[in-house]
Amino acid sequence: MATVISPHEIALAIGKREMLIDDVTQIAQRVPFIEVAPARLFDPGLLSELADASDRLAAKVAKLQEAQGADR
């Protein structure tokens, strides 16, 4: 039996992909500014938030790269 995908499901998937592209683009655009920001601007709370986000993002990138390697 063939799987039927509704136009609504297709539109939803396209929308999610566009949101993901926008999120990744925003991160990539902000990194250069964060890289050059003076250390004195990073209080302990902000540094902790940045470190947590960086760790989580690095873990996601590693998983995605691993999955792409398995697909080859």
Steps between C-alpha positions, in 0.01 A plus 500: 500500500640840402543774755286805430639838603252784513574845356471633856778268619720609209438869573575443869828324419601782264416757768707316760794481260477872428494578874805279552687672217414838653620392847829362369554811289444724801751305709758513221448876460545569872813291562742760356366763741522267799855405401623859513300616802730613785531251784391766751149492352451136596383482860490152659132445416539598135815291467319202654212539255737524206699196615183293542368599157839433344524154657148407391557626148835319473331175612227544237754571226698189598185285484405642160851442364495146638164434334624637168805275522273199557290595196798483266 
